Amino acid sequence: MISNRDKAGYLESVVSIIVNTALFALKFYTGIITGSIALIADAWHTLSDSLTSIVIIVAIKFSSKKPDKEHPFGHGRWEQIAALFVAFLLAVIAYEFAKDSIERFGNRQEAHFGTLAIVVVAASIAIKELLARYAFYIAKKYDSEAIKADGWHHRSDALSSIPVLIGILFASEFWWMDSVLGFILSLVLLYAAYKIAKETVDKLLGERPSKELTEKIYDAVYNLNLGDLKLHHIHVHNYARHHELTMHIRLDGEISIEEGHRIATIIENKIENDFGMQATVHVEPLYA
């Protein structure tokens, strides 16, 4: 049975594919008739969002598989792999547009815009920002790195279209405007790729829990009133669809193994109930 998380991911991706394909067609047509490298670059950036959404649909399909013998923690990290693919795709597109923009600048090529270009780009900015906010909402609700990456892709497209719109309005006065804007767009794309890749790699490598989360865990455990114990060495392992938490606790070295196990089990159950994370607690003597 498909979960609500997967349904939301599929819906976001399908909406993205339909809207971005339509915007690509409009931008590409406008770029061709005006001879604008910035508009054509913007069009391909938009189409890459559709390709990204297709990748995310595939990733959701794979990541929704249940844990098995070879993958006891599930397949959730397929979403993070998809996010890395999105980052790589953005970086490649950024390189191509930077190269084309430099060549056009060297050849002193200019573009000629009209009312159609202004309307298409303005509408694109508004639509892409709405798509970004929708993707961020779904990503936050279901803690999905892949959909969050898709949201950044939408937003980078909206942001990259703003200088294009400004350039269209002033292109008649500056012949170099189109090539310079194309280069700026490549930098925007490259930054988006870097941000997506960094956040995803950080999660794959393992992150230190935030100060806020650590304080909540300390409060939850100490409020259990389990006697004299000390918490330390807290780590959270992100598997996209669920999180594993490991921690060490120090207890009175005189208590029995059975009592230490009982206390550890109480803490593990508390962490799972309060934070939705499967916890593993390692017991040490208090004054080791």
N, C-alpha and C positions, 0 to 999 in steps of 0.2 A: 504494500500500500504506500502511495506517495505521501510524504509528510508535507505539512504546511510550509516548512522551510524550503523544500524542493519545489513545491508549486509556485511559491513567490519568486524563487530564482528563475524558473522556467518562464514565468509571465514577464518578468523584467527583461529577460533576454529576448523574448519574442517581440515585445514592444520596441526594444532597441533596434532589432534587425529591420523591422518594417519602417520605422521613422527614419533611421539613418540611411537606408537604401534610397528612400524618396529624397532626402536632403542631398545625398551624393549626386543623384541625377540632376537636380536643379543647379547645384553648385558647379558641377562639371560642364554642363551645357553653357552656363553663364561664363565660366572661365574660358571655354573654347571660343565663344563669339567675341569676347573682349581681349583675348590673347594674354590673360593674366596668369602668371605662374603662381601668385599668391592664392588666387581663387581655386586653381586646379589642385594646389597643395592642400588647401583647406578641404576640398572635396574628397581627396584620398584619405585625409585624416578622418573625415566623417565615415567613409566606407570601412576604414579599419575598425571602427566601433562595431560595425555589423559583424566583421570577421571575429572580433573579440567575443561578441555575444555568442557566436556559434561555438567557439572554444569553451566558453563557460557552460553552455548547455551540455556539452560532452563531459566536462569536468564534474558537473553536478550528477550526471548519470553514473559515472565511475565512483564518485565519492560517497554516493548513497548506498553502496554495497555494504552488507553487514560484515563485521569482523570474521576472519577465517583463521585457519591454522597458520598460514604464512604471514598474515597481517592481523595480529591480535588486538591492535589498537584501532582497527578500522581502516578506511580508505579516504578519510577526510582531507588528507594533505594533497589530494588531486586538485583541490581548489587552489591551494597555494602554488602548485606547479603551474596551473593555468594563469595565475596572476603573474608569475615570472615570464611566461610566454608573452603575455600582453606587454610587459615592460620591454622585452626584446624586440617585439614588433614595432613598438613606438620608437625605439632607438634607431632601428633600420630606416624607418620612414623619415626621421629627423635628419639622418645623414644624407639621404637622397635629396631632400629639399634644400639643405644647406649647400650642397654641391651645385644644384641647378640654379639657385639664387646667385651664387658667386659668378657662375658663367654668364648669366643674364646681365649682371652688373658690369662685367668686363666687356660685354658686347653692346652696352648702352641700350638694351631693349626696354621698351616701355609698353604699358597697357592702356587701353581706352575703355573707360567704364561708362555705364548709363544708369537709368533709373532702375532697370531690372536687377542690376548687381546690388544696388543699395537695398532694395526690398528683400532679395533672397538672403543676403548676409544678415540683415537685421532680424528677419524671422528665424534664421538659424540660431542666432545667439540666444533668443528667448526660448526656443524649443529645446536646445541642448542643455540649458541651465535647468529647465524643468525635468528633463531626463536624469540629470545628475542628482538632483534633490530626491527624486524617486528612488534611484539606485542606492544613495546613501541611507535613506530611510529603511530600505529592505536589508542592507548590509548591517546596519546597527541593530535592527530587530533580531536578526538571525545570526549575527557575528560571522559574516562571510567575507573573507579576504578577496575572493574572486569578484564578487559583486561590488565590493568597495573599489577594486581596481577599475572595474567597468565605469563606476561613477566618476572616478578621476579622469578617465578617458573622455567621458562626456563633458566634464567641466573644462578640461584642457582644450577641447574643441570649441567650446563657447568662448573661452578667454582668447584663444588664438584668432577668433573671428572679429574680435573688437578692434585690434590694430588694422585688420583688413578693411573694416568699415571706415575707419578714420582715413586710411590710405586712399580709399576710393574717392572720398570727399576732396582730397587734396592732390590727387594724382595728376591733374591737369597742370599743376604748377611745378611739380618735381618729377622729372623723367625717371629718377632712380627709386621712386617710392615703392613700386611693386617688388623689385628685387630685394630691397632692404626689408620689406615686410615678410617676404618669403624666408629670409634668413632668421628674422626674429621668431617666426613661427617654428622653425626648426629647433631653436633654443627652448621654446616652451615645451615642445614635444620631448626633448631630451631631458628636461627637468622632471616632467611627469613620469618618464621611464625610470629615472633615478629614484624618485620618491616611492613608486610602487615596488621596485626591486628591493630597496633598503628595508621597507617595512616587512615585506614577505620573508626576506632572508633572516631578519632579526627573529621572526617567529619560528622559522625552521631551526635556527641555531639554539633557540631557547632564550627567553627573556627573564630578567629579574622582575618579580612582581612589583606592581606599583606600590608606593608608600601607603596609599589609601587602602588597597587590598590587604597589604601586610598587617596594617593596624586593625582592620576588621577581623582578620583571622586570629590575631593575638587576643582581641577582646572576646571573641566567640569561645576560644579554648579556655581562657582564664576564668570566664564566667561559669564554666562547668564545675568549678570548685573541686578539682580532682586532687587537691593537695599540693605539696611543694614540687613544682615542675618548671622547667625552663624550655622555651621553644627557640629553635635556631635553624639555619640552613634550609630556608623555605624556597622551593623552586616550583614553577608552573610549566608544564609541558603542553604546548598547544597542538592539538590534532584536528583543528578546524571545527569538527563537529562535536568534539568533547575535549575536556581538559583534565590532565592528570596533575595532582599536586603531591610533592614529596616533602617531608619535613623530618627533622630530628627533635626528639624530646629527651630531656634529662630528668631522671627520676631518682629517688632514694635508692642507693645501691643495695639496701637491705631487704627490699620487697621481693616477693617471689616472681618467677618468670610468668606464672599464670596471672598475677595481679598486673604486671607490666603490660601483658597482652590485653587484658581487659580494658585498661586505661587507653591504650593505643586504639582499640576498636571503637571505644566511645568517641574519641576525637575524630576518627575516620568517618564515622556515621554523621557526626555533627557537621563536618566539612561538606559532605555530600548533600545533606539536607539543606544547609544554609547557602551554599555557594554553587551547588550543582557540579562539583568536581570530585572525581574519584581519588581518594587520598591514600597514600602509603606512609605510615609513620615508623621511623626507626628509633628504637629505645636505647638510651645510653645511661650509665650511672651518673648521678648528679654532680659528683665531684671528681670526674675522671680527669 
